[in-house]
C-alpha cells in the first residue's frame, strides 16, 4: 500500500506546482460560475449545476495527490503534527466562512424574507446545530445532510476531513504497528458516503506515486494518449453511464438503509479528472526540463491557489446576499460578470486574514513541538478549494 512505502519528501517541480495551482483555482472559478447560473440568480443562461459537481470530483482527486506529495515517510510520520496542520488549514477558512454566512444570511433574510425563505428556509432551521455540525465537519456523516444555512457548498468539507482522518490514521498505524482496525473504524465513523468516495481520493495518491519518478518517454506518451482517450470516452458516454452508476449506488446504500448523497455526476467527475491528472503529468514529463516557469509566474500561481479555498466557501452566501439586495431580480449577463469579478476579488481579500488565523492556531497548538514547514509543494497548505 502507498502509505507503507518509505520515502523522503521531495519538492514538486515548479512547472508541476504552477499547473496544480492554476487547475485548482480554475475549478473554484467553475464552481462559482456554475452557482451563478442557478435559477435563484438569473434566468438567461442554462443551469450548469451538474458541471460544478464534476469540478468537485476534480478537487477530491487533486486533494489525494497533494496530501501524498508532502506526506513524510512512515518512519518520520508525526500524527500530532499531521492532524494539527490539516485541522488548522480547514478551520482557518471554514470558521471565517461560517461567521460570514451567519452575517450574510441574517442580512438576506431581513431584506428579502419571502425570497430567502422560499429558497433556503428549509436550511435555516436549528441554526446552532447546523453551524456546530459544520464547525466539526460532521455535516455529511452517514445519513446527515446538514447545510450551514444557505452555504450548500460546505457539503464537500466533511468528505475532505474524512479523507484526511482515514489517511492520517493509516499512516499512524503503519508508523506504530497498531492494528489497521483503527483507520477502518475512522472510515465507519464517517459512513458509507465518504467510504464510497475514498477510492477516488486514493487514486490521487497513486497518481503521485506513479509520477514522482518521471516515466520513460515511451511510457509518458502511452499514458498521455490512453488518458486522453479515456477522458473523451467518459465525457461522451456519461449520460449512458449515469443510470448504471445510480443502480450501483442503490445496490450499496439501500441494503444498509442509508441515503446516498453521492451522485453519479460526482463519480463521473472523479473518473474524468483522474484521466486529466494522468494526462497533465504525462505531458509535463514529456516536456521535461524545457519547462522553466519564472519566479513571477510561480508566485502568481501560488496567489491563485491561496484564493481557491476562500472563493469556494464564501461565494454562495455572497450570491444570496446580492440576490436579496435585488429582491430576487435576475441578473443580466453584464451583472453576472461583474458579480463574478467581485466574488474573486473578495476571495483574494480574505486570504491574509485566513493565513493569520491559521498561523495563530498552529502556534497555539504547536507550542511544545518543533515545526517543519513544507516548502516547494504546490498546494501543501491549500489542498482543497
N, C-alpha and C positions, 0 to 999 in steps of 0.2 A: 504494500500500500504506500502511496506517496508520502504519507506522514512519517513513515518509519525510515526513510532514506536519509542517511547522514550527509549533510552538505553544508557548505559555507554560504551565507547570504551574499549574493553578488549584485552590484548596482546594475540597473537596467540601462541599456544604451540610450543616449539622448534621443535618437530617432524613434525608438520604441516609446520612450516617455512622452514625447510630443504627440505621437499617434494616439496613445491611450487617453491623454488629457483632452485632445480635440474630440475624440469619439465620445468620451463621457459627457462633455459639455453639449455636443450635438444631440445626444439622447435626451438630456434635460430640456433643451430647447424644443425638441419634438414633442415631449410630453406637455409642455406649456402651450404650444400651438394647438395641439390636439384638444386640450381642455377649452381653449378659446373658441373652438368650433362647435362646442356643445350648445344645444338649443337654449340653455339658460341665458346665453350672452349674445347670440346672433342667429340669424336665420337665412343668410345668403350663401354661406359655404356648406358643403356636406359635413355631417357629423363624423369625425375621424377617430372616435374614442378607441376603436379596436387597434388602431395604429399605435396609440400610446401604450396599450397593454403589451404589444410586441416590443416596444422600446424598453419596458421594464424587464422583459426577459433578457434583453441585452445587458442591462445593469447587473442582473444576477450572475451571468457568466463572467462579466468583467470583474465582479467582486471576488469570485473564486480565484481568478488569475492573480489579482493584485494582492490579496491576502497571502497567497502562496509565495509571491515574489519577495516578500520580506519576512516570511516565517523562518526562524533560525533552524539549525539542525536540531534533531531531537535532544541531543546531549546538552544543547545550550538553551533549550526552551525554558522560559520563566513564566509560569502560569499567572502569577500575580501581575507582572508587567503586561502580559498579553491582554488580560481582561480589563486592566485599568486603561490601557491605550484604546481598546475598542469601545469601552463604555463611555469614556470621556469624549471620544470622537463623535459618537452618536448623540450623547446628551448635550454637548456644547451647541448643537444646532437644533435638536428636537425641542429642548426646553425653550429656546428663543421662539421657535415656530409655534409652540403651543401657547405661549403668552401672547404672541401676535394674533393667533387665531381667536383666542378669547376676546381680545380687544376689538378686532375687526368684525367678528360675528356679533358682538354686542352692538356695535355701530350699525351693522347691516340690518339686524332685526329691529332696531329702533327706527331707522329712517324709512325702511320699506318692509314693515312687518308682514303684510299679506304675501308679498313676493317671496320673502325669505322663508316663511313658514310653509308655504306651498311646496317649495323645492327642498328645504333642508330641515323642516320642523321635526321630522321623524328621527333625525340625527342629533337633535338638540336636547332630548330628554336626559335626565340624570347627568348633568354636565360634569359634576365632580367625579363620578365613577368613570365617565368616558375619558376625562383628562388623566386620571390615575392609571387606567389601563394602558394608555399610550405613553405616559411617562415611563412605566415599567416595561414597555414594548411587549406586552402580552395581549395586544388587541386582536390577534388572529389565531390564538391557540385553540386547538380543537374546533369546536363549533362557534366560537366567538367571532363576531364581525363588528367591531366597535370603532366607529369613526369619531375623531375628536371634532364634534360639531360639523361644519361644512368641509373640513380639510380631509377629504376622502383619500388623497394620495398617500396618507400615512399608513395605509394597509401594508405596504411592502416592507416597512421598517421591522415589523415583527419577524418576517422571514429572514431579513438580514441578521437580526440579533440571534435568531435560532441557528443560522449557519455558523456564525462566529462561536456561539456557545458549544455546538457539537464539535467543530474543528478544534477549538481550544481544549475541550475535554479529551478528544482523541490524542492530541499531542501530549497532554498531561499524562495520560495512561501509558503512552509509549515511553515517556521520559522516566516515569516512576515504576513501571512494571505493574501498575494497578490493572484490575480487571477491565476488559472492554465493555462490561455491562454499564459502566459509568456513562460513556457517550450514548449508548443505546437508551439509557434512562433519560438523558437530557433530550434526545430526539423524541421520546414518547411524551415528555412534558410538553413539548411544543405541538405535538399531534400530527395527524396524517397529512394535512395540507403542506406543512413545512417539509415533512419527510418525502413527499412526492416530488417536491422541487429541489431537494438536496442533490440528487444526481447531476442536475444541470450545473449547479454551483461547483460541484466536484469536477465536472468536466473542464471548467476554467482552471482548476488546479492542475489537471492532467495536461492541458494545453501548455501551461507554463513549463511543466517538467519536460515536455517533448521538445520545446523550442529554447530551453535555457542553454543548450548546446546547439549551435547553428547546424541545420541539416546539410547534407551534401547538395550541390546544385541540382542534381537529378531528383533527389528527394523533395527539394523545395518546389521544383516545377510540378512534380506529380501532386504534391499537397495542394498547390495553388489551383491547378486545373480541377482536381476532384472536388475541392471545397466550393469552388465557384459553380460547378455543375450541380452539386448537391443543393447549394443555396437557391439556384434557379428552379430546381425541381421542387423544393419545399414551397417556394413562393407560388409556383404555378399550380401545385396540387393541393394547396392549403384548404380550399373550400371542400374538396373531396375527402381530405384527411380529417376535417373537423368533426364530422359525425362519429367516425371511428374513435377519435380521441375522447370524445364525450362519453361514448359507450364504455371505453376503458376506465375512465374516471368513475363512472357509475358503478362499475364492477368492483372497484376498490372501496368506494365510500359507502355504498348502500348496505353491504353486509354488517358494517360496524355502526351504522346509524348516525353517521357524522356528515353534515352537509359539506360539499366540496366547494371552496371558494376559488380554487384553481380553475382556470378556464382553458379551453383548447387553444385560444389565442395566445395565452401566456406560454404554453408549451411550444407552440409554433414559433413564437419569438425567440425562445431559448435555442431551439434547433437551428433557426436561421442564423443567430449570432454566434453559435459555435462554428458554423461554416465561415462567417465573416471574420472571426478572430483567426482561424487557421489560415485563411487566405491572406489576411493582413501580415501575419508573422512570416508566412512563406514568401510574400513579396518583399518584406524587409530583409529576409535572409538572402534573397537573390540580389537585392541592391547592395547589400554588404557595406563595406567601408566607403562606398561612394556617397552615402548619405551623411552629411555633416551639418545638422541644423545649428545655426548660430546661437550664441548665448541669449540674444534678444528674443528669438523665436521660442527657445526653451522657456524663458521667463514668462513670455506672453501666454504660452500654452498652459503653464502652471497656474497663472492667474485665472484662466478659464476653468481649469479643473477645480480650483478652490471655490468658484462660484456655483459649481454644479449642485451641491447639496442644498445650499440656501434657495436656489431657484426652484428646485424640485419641491421643497417643503413649504415655501411661502407663496407660490404663485396662485394657488387656488383660493385661499381666503381673501387675497388681494383682488382677484377677479370678482369674487362675490361682493366685496365692498364697492368696487367700481360699478357693478351692476345695480346694487342697491342705491347708490348715488343717482343713477339714471332711472330709478324706479322700474328696473327691468326692461327698459327700452333697448332693442337690439343695436349692437354696434355696427357701424358702417365698415367697409373694407379699410379705409384710412384710419378709422378709430381702432380697429383691431391691431393694425401695425403700430400705431402709437402706444397702445397698451402693452404690446409685446416688448417694445423698447423700454418702457417704464419698468416692467417686471424684471428684465435683465439688469437694468441699472440699479434697482433696489437690491437685487441679489448680490451684486458687487459691493454695494454699500454696507451690507450686513457682514461680509467676510471678516473684516478686522475685529468686530465685536465677538464673532464666533471663535476666532483664534485666541482672543484674550480670555474668554471664558474657558476654553479648552485648556489653555496653559495654566490657568489658575487652578482648575480642577485637578490637573495632573500633578502640579506642585504640591497640592494638599495631600493627594493620595500617595505620592512617592516621597514623602519627607524623609523616610528612613531607607530609601532604596536608591541605588545608583541608576542613572539613565543612560541609555544608548540610543540616541536619535537615529532614525532611519534616513539615510541620505541617498540621493540618486535613484530613488524608486518612484516611478510615476504613480501618483495616487496613493502613496503609502499612508497619507493622512486624509485621504478623501476617496475611499474605495467605493462609496455609493453616491447617489445623486447629489 
